[in-house]
Amino acid sequence: MGVSSSKTVSSNGGVTSMTGFGRQNTPLFAQDGTQFSMDNVFQILGRIIATAPAQQPLSALFASRTGTREAQNCITFLAREFNTLLSPLYKEQLLDLPGTVVQLLLEREDLQVTDEYRVFLLLAAWVDRQLELKYFDTLSPEQQEKYAKPDRTPKSSPAVVPTPPPPTIDDTAEDSSDQVEEVEVYIPGWKLDDEYILQLKAALMPYLEYIRFPMFSPEALVATEEEGLVPHHFIHEAYQFKYYSDARIVVPNKQSSRVQPRRYLDALTWNTKWHGQHILITEDGTLATKTTAHWYSIAVAKQGWRNGTHAWAIKIDGDEVYAGLAASDFKGTALDNYLGLPNSWACNYHGSLSGTGTPGTGIAFGKNDILGFVLDCENRSLSLFKNGTFISVVFRNLPNTILYPAVGWRAGQVKLMAAHSRSPRTLEVFNDDRMLKTKI
């Protein structure tokens, strides 16, 4: 029973120039020619619903065969911007969406979000919103007098919500992105009533089949299981999926949408406590600058993984760049040297590769290039892209340990960019408002 906590993401910020990663997302338009944006999407959605024929079910209005192009564009835009919608700025509009729209969004595999657990937290908060006012009105006058009537301001929050803390460097930790902690917030006493919990479970049930529990981190699964809102068979399916995946056994029911990843985004930032000398990192954590052009210094990302498939990109505005991976024990004086020494792996600006494993083929690169990487933890491999072109699987047989994006360079800047991949040969890079896309 919870509300997701998230960072505010601006969808109306500065737009950067196009790069070699390909075309921008196709703009989407309403019936009157207005382009969809975060400023107007809820207003257009309200108009679509209000003007729908009375005899037409809402589901048919948005369906691919019977619905209007405007309605379909509206749902597509909401799916594209879903991670933005999870910010506090849009919380109230999101929680007031009709059930049909919520279901259509949950069904989409192109829902852009950082992880599936946030989708579940949103669903729990949405169901709680639909139920709370209705349930409060059933309380006796004495009970209503005892408890304040639910309000709909962003300050109110109905649950104890497990949320990911800022990643930290810990040699003994599992994937840093999987850590979950509890944040205590006020829960009205009447929401702890057994009858309310039963009604909340019943209201959740029709939507749970669209939540991809096998995509949860182990910590998120434990938190969900402890809350007790989800039937055990969904939790069991998720644990079974993780067991078979770790053992590299064919996953049962692998055609089920619940065991297929969505378009998850790895929200990456440089680690302000894990880098070499003469490096300055911006407040948002994405841009690292050499303050002194002296010798090589290395910056390492906060986020690291040893499970799943993860993607990122590096925009180069620096000299003599080495880009790739670092293990958690890559520290100390190693941070003021070349990337690619023991416990690190690098693609070098002159086209060669450095690091243990089975290297593939590199390529030369320099200023204004964008390097894309896909880390496939299951196959222990790292793939390289340059300006939208797949180059090769540059490293195989990587160690079974947590690996972090890393860059070493002599002067200038390097920018860390969010990306998404469905295979070692596909990559989508997200750069401010634009999605730069390549498929091989």
C-alpha positions in Angstrom: 0.0 0.0 0.0 2.2 2.9 -1.1 3.0 5.9 -3.2 6.2 5.9 -5.2 8.9 8.4 -4.3 10.8 9.7 -7.3 13.0 12.5 -8.6 11.4 15.3 -10.5 12.3 15.0 -14.2 11.8 18.0 -16.5 10.4 17.2 -19.9 10.5 20.8 -20.9 14.2 21.6 -20.4 16.9 22.4 -22.8 17.0 20.4 -26.1 20.4 19.4 -27.4 21.4 19.0 -31.0 20.9 15.7 -32.8 23.8 13.3 -32.8 24.7 10.2 -34.8 22.4 7.9 -32.9 19.6 8.4 -35.4 16.2 10.0 -35.5 14.2 11.7 -32.8 11.1 10.0 -31.4 8.2 10.7 -33.9 6.1 13.6 -32.6 2.6 12.8 -31.6 -0.4 15.1 -32.4 -3.9 15.6 -31.2 -6.9 15.8 -33.6 -6.6 19.6 -33.9 -2.9 19.4 -34.8 -1.6 20.2 -31.3 1.6 18.4 -30.5 1.4 16.3 -27.3 3.5 17.6 -24.4 3.6 17.3 -20.6 1.8 20.7 -20.5 -1.3 19.5 -22.4 -1.6 15.7 -22.3 -4.0 15.5 -19.3 -6.2 18.2 -20.7 -6.4 16.4 -24.1 -7.0 13.1 -22.4 -9.9 14.6 -20.4 -11.4 16.0 -23.6 -11.1 12.7 -25.4 -13.0 10.9 -22.6 -15.6 13.7 -22.1 -16.5 13.7 -25.8 -16.6 9.9 -26.3 -19.9 8.4 -27.5 -22.0 7.3 -24.6 -22.5 3.8 -26.1 -18.8 3.2 -26.7 -16.8 1.5 -23.9 -13.7 3.5 -22.9 -11.5 0.5 -23.8 -12.7 0.6 -27.4 -12.0 4.3 -27.6 -8.3 3.6 -27.1 -8.1 0.2 -28.9 -5.8 -0.1 -31.9 -8.6 -1.2 -34.3 -11.7 0.7 -33.0 -10.2 3.7 -31.3 -9.2 7.1 -32.8 -5.7 8.0 -33.8 -5.8 10.9 -31.2 -6.7 8.5 -28.4 -3.9 6.0 -29.4 -1.4 8.9 -29.6 -2.4 10.0 -26.2 -1.7 6.6 -24.7 1.6 6.3 -26.6 2.8 9.6 -25.3 1.9 8.7 -21.7 3.9 5.5 -22.1 6.9 7.3 -23.5 6.8 9.8 -20.7 5.9 7.4 -17.9 9.1 7.9 -16.0 8.5 11.7 -16.0 4.8 11.1 -14.9 6.1 9.4 -11.7 7.6 12.7 -10.5 5.7 14.5 -7.7 4.8 17.3 -10.2 2.3 15.0 -12.0 1.3 12.7 -9.1 -2.2 14.0 -8.7 -3.1 13.8 -12.4 -1.6 10.3 -12.6 -3.6 9.0 -9.6 -6.8 10.4 -11.1 -6.5 8.5 -14.4 -9.4 6.2 -15.3 -8.9 2.5 -14.7 -9.0 1.7 -18.4 -6.1 4.1 -19.1 -4.1 2.6 -16.2 -4.7 -0.9 -17.6 -3.7 0.1 -21.1 -0.4 1.6 -19.8 0.4 -1.4 -17.6 -0.1 -3.7 -20.7 2.6 -1.8 -22.7 6.0 -3.2 -23.0 7.3 0.1 -24.2 6.5 1.8 -20.9 9.6 3.9 -20.1 10.5 3.6 -16.4 13.6 2.9 -14.4 12.3 -0.3 -12.8 9.2 -2.4 -12.5 8.9 -1.9 -8.7 8.0 1.7 -9.3 5.2 0.6 -11.6 3.8 -1.6 -8.8 4.1 1.2 -6.3 2.2 3.5 -8.6 -0.5 0.9 -9.1 -0.9 0.4 -5.3 -1.1 4.2 -4.8 -3.7 4.5 -7.7 -5.9 1.7 -6.2 -5.6 3.3 -2.8 -6.7 6.6 -4.2 -9.8 5.0 -5.9 -10.8 3.2 -2.7 -10.0 5.6 0.1 -12.8 8.2 -0.3 -15.4 5.5 -1.1 -14.3 3.6 2.0 -14.2 6.6 4.3 -17.8 7.4 3.5 -18.8 4.0 4.9 -17.3 4.7 8.3 -19.6 5.6 11.1 -20.0 9.3 12.1 -17.9 8.6 15.2 -15.1 7.1 13.1 -15.2 9.9 10.6 -15.0 12.4 13.4 -11.9 10.6 14.8 -10.1 10.6 11.5 -9.5 13.4 9.0 -11.2 13.0 5.6 -8.6 12.1 3.0 -7.3 15.1 1.0 -5.7 15.1 -2.4 -2.8 17.3 -1.9 0.7 16.1 -2.8 1.7 16.3 0.8 -0.5 13.4 1.9 0.9 9.9 1.5 -1.0 6.7 2.5 1.7 4.2 3.1 5.1 3.0 4.3 6.9 2.9 1.0 10.1 0.9 0.4 12.2 3.2 -1.9 15.8 2.8 -3.3 18.4 4.9 -1.4 21.3 6.6 -3.2 23.7 3.9 -4.3 26.9 3.5 -2.3 30.1 1.7 -2.9 30.3 -1.5 -1.0 32.6 -4.3 -1.9 30.3 -6.9 -0.3 27.0 -5.5 -1.8 24.9 -6.9 -4.5 23.8 -4.7 -7.4 23.7 -1.1 -6.0 20.5 -0.4 -7.9 18.7 -3.2 -6.1 19.0 -1.8 -2.6 15.7 -1.0 -0.9 15.0 0.8 2.4 11.8 1.8 4.2 10.7 5.4 4.4 8.1 5.9 7.1 5.1 8.2 6.4 1.8 8.7 8.2 -1.0 6.1 7.6 -4.5 7.0 8.8 -5.7 4.6 11.4 -8.7 3.5 9.4 -6.4 2.3 6.6 -5.0 -0.3 9.0 -8.4 -1.8 9.4 -8.6 -5.4 8.2 -11.6 -4.7 6.1 -9.8 -1.9 4.3 -6.8 -4.1 3.6 -9.1 -6.8 2.2 -10.8 -4.3 -0.1 -7.5 -3.0 -1.2 -6.3 -6.5 -2.1 -9.5 -7.2 -4.0 -9.2 -3.9 -5.9 -5.6 -4.7 -6.9 -6.3 -8.1 -8.2 -7.5 -7.2 -11.7 -4.3 -5.3 -12.4 -1.7 -7.6 -10.9 -1.4 -9.8 -14.0 0.1 -6.7 -15.8 2.9 -6.2 -13.2 6.1 -8.0 -14.2 7.1 -9.3 -10.8 10.0 -11.4 -12.2 11.6 -8.1 -13.2 11.7 -6.9 -9.5 15.0 -6.8 -7.7 15.3 -9.5 -4.9 15.0 -6.7 -2.3 11.9 -5.3 -3.9 10.4 -8.8 -4.0 11.0 -9.3 -0.3 9.5 -5.9 0.5 6.4 -6.7 -1.6 6.0 -10.1 0.0 6.2 -8.6 3.5 3.5 -6.0 2.7 1.2 -9.0 1.9 -0.9 -7.3 -0.8 0.1 -9.6 -3.6 -1.0 -13.3 -3.8 1.8 -15.7 -3.3 1.7 -17.3 -6.8 2.9 -14.0 -8.3 5.8 -13.9 -5.8 6.6 -17.5 -6.4 6.7 -17.0 -10.2 9.2 -14.2 -9.7 11.5 -16.2 -7.4 11.3 -19.2 -9.8 12.2 -16.9 -12.7 15.3 -15.6 -10.9 16.3 -19.1 -9.9 16.1 -20.5 -13.4 17.8 -17.4 -14.8 20.7 -17.6 -12.4 21.1 -21.3 -13.1 20.9 -20.6 -16.8 18.0 -23.1 -17.2 15.2 -22.5 -19.7 12.5 -20.3 -17.9 9.1 -21.9 -17.7 6.3 -20.0 -19.4 8.9 -17.7 -21.0 6.3 -16.4 -23.5 4.4 -14.7 -20.7 4.5 -10.9 -20.8 5.4 -10.9 -17.0 8.8 -12.4 -17.7 9.6 -10.0 -20.5 11.4 -6.7 -19.6 9.9 -3.4 -20.5 11.9 -0.4 -21.8 13.7 0.1 -18.5 16.0 3.1 -18.2 19.2 2.9 -16.2 19.3 6.4 -14.6 23.0 6.8 -14.3 25.2 9.3 -12.5 28.9 9.6 -11.8 30.0 8.8 -8.2 31.2 11.9 -6.5 33.2 9.8 -4.0 34.8 7.4 -6.5 37.0 9.1 -9.0 40.6 10.3 -9.5 42.2 13.7 -9.0 41.2 16.9 -10.7 37.7 15.8 -11.6 34.6 18.0 -11.0 31.1 16.4 -11.2 28.0 18.5 -11.8 25.1 18.6 -9.3 23.0 16.3 -11.5 25.8 13.8 -11.6 25.9 13.4 -15.4 28.9 15.6 -16.4 32.5 15.0 -15.3 35.1 17.7 -16.1 38.9 17.5 -15.7 39.9 20.7 -13.9 43.6 20.2 -14.7 44.9 18.7 -17.9 47.7 16.8 -16.2 47.5 13.0 -16.4 44.8 10.4 -16.8 42.0 10.4 -14.2 39.1 8.0 -13.9 35.4 8.6 -13.1 33.2 5.7 -12.1 29.3 5.5 -12.1 27.3 5.1 -8.9 25.4 2.3 -10.4 26.8 -1.2 -11.0 25.4 -4.6 -11.9 26.1 -8.3 -12.0 22.6 -9.4 -13.2 20.5 -8.4 -16.1 21.3 -6.4 -19.3 22.2 -2.7 -18.9 23.0 0.1 -21.3 24.6 3.5 -21.1 26.3 6.0 -23.4 29.2 8.4 -23.0 29.3 11.7 -24.9 32.9 12.7 -25.4 34.1 16.3 -25.2 37.6 15.4 -23.9 41.0 14.2 -25.0 42.5 10.7 -25.0 39.4 8.9 -23.6 39.4 5.3 -22.3 35.8 4.1 -21.7 34.5 0.8 -20.3 34.1 -0.9 -17.0 35.6 -1.0 -13.5 35.1 -3.6 -10.8 34.3 -2.6 -7.2 37.9 -3.1 -6.0 39.2 -0.7 -8.6 40.3 2.1 -6.2 43.2 4.1 -4.8 46.0 5.1 -7.1 44.5 3.1 -9.9 42.0 6.0 -10.3 44.9 8.2 -11.5 46.0 6.0 -14.4 44.8 4.4 -17.6 41.4 2.6 -17.5 42.1 -1.0 -18.6 44.6 -1.9 -15.9 43.8 -4.8 -13.5 40.1 -4.9 -12.5 39.0 -2.7 -15.3 38.3 -3.0 -19.1 38.5 -0.2 -21.6 38.0 0.8 -25.3 40.8 3.2 -26.1 40.6 6.4 -28.2 43.1 5.0 -30.7 41.0 1.9 -31.3 42.6 -0.8 -29.1 41.2 -2.7 -26.1 42.6 -3.1 -22.6 41.6 -5.6 -19.9 41.4 -9.3 -19.3 38.9 -11.5 -21.0 38.4 -12.3 -24.6 38.6 -9.0 -26.5 36.9 -8.3 -29.7 37.4 -5.4 -32.1 37.6 -1.8 -31.1 37.4 1.4 -33.1 39.1 4.9 -32.8 37.0 7.7 -31.5 37.4 11.3 -30.3 35.6 14.6 -29.5 31.9 14.9 -30.3 31.5 11.1 -30.7 29.0 9.2 -28.6 30.0 5.7 -27.4 27.2 3.3 -26.4 27.7 0.2 -24.2 25.6 -2.8 -23.5 26.6 -5.0 -20.5 25.0 -8.5 -20.8 25.6 -10.0 -17.3 24.1 -13.3 -18.2 26.6 -13.9 -21.0 29.3 -11.8 -19.2 29.9 -9.6 -22.3 30.2 -5.9 -23.2 29.2 -4.5 -26.6 30.3 -1.3 -28.1 28.5 1.2 -30.3 29.9 4.4 -31.9 27.5 7.1 -33.1 24.7 4.7 -33.7 26.7 1.9 -35.3 27.2 -1.5 -33.6 31.0 -2.1 -33.5 31.5 -5.5 -31.8 31.2 -7.5 -28.6 34.4 -6.0 -27.3 34.8 -8.2 -24.2 33.6 -11.7 -23.3 34.2 -13.8 -20.2 33.9 -10.9 -17.8 34.1 -11.8 -14.2 31.0 -12.7 -12.2 31.1 -9.6 -10.0 29.5 -6.1 -9.9 30.8 -4.0 -12.8 30.4 -0.2 -13.1 30.6 2.1 -16.1 33.9 4.0 -16.0 35.8 6.5 -18.1 39.4 7.7 -17.9 40.7 10.8 -19.8 43.3 13.6 -19.8 41.3 16.8 -20.4 37.9 18.1 -21.1 34.5 16.6 -20.3 32.6 13.3 -20.5 28.8 13.1 -20.1 27.0 10.0 -18.9 23.7 9.3 -20.7 20.8 7.0 -19.9 20.1 4.2 -22.4 18.1 1.1 -23.0 18.9 -2.2 -24.8 16.9 -5.3 -25.6 20.0 -7.2 -26.9 23.7 -6.7 -27.3 23.1 -5.4 -30.8 20.4 -2.8 -30.1 20.6 0.5 -28.2 18.5 3.5 -27.5 20.1 6.5 -26.0 18.1 9.2 -24.1 19.5 12.7 -24.3 17.5 15.4 -22.5 14.1 15.6 -24.4 15.2 13.5 -27.3 15.5 9.8 -27.7 18.3 8.9 -30.1 17.7 5.4 -31.5 19.6 2.8 -33.4 18.7 -0.8 -34.2 20.9 -3.3 -35.9 
